[in-house]
């Protein structure tokens, strides 16, 4: 098959030139599509990674911070109550 393509290119240079132009245009279109896919997929990928990072790292930290804040306020109220009960 490859031999036939080479023979056609040698025997019909006009056809080979047209095929070369077609291959060049095809590669150019392929490169432009690749850049467009890259340009649109990278922000989407960054958004997905940011959301995953939030769910794995930031959300548990904020939850633990809120729980500790509520718990510390309760401990402080209990300590104040004990202090009022023990004072003369």
Secondary structure, DSSP 8 states (H G I E B T S, - for coil): -HHHHHHHHHH-HHHHHHHHHHHHHHHHHHHHHHHHHHHHHHHHHHHHHHHHHIIIIIHHHHHHHHHHHHHHHHHHHHHHHHHHHH--
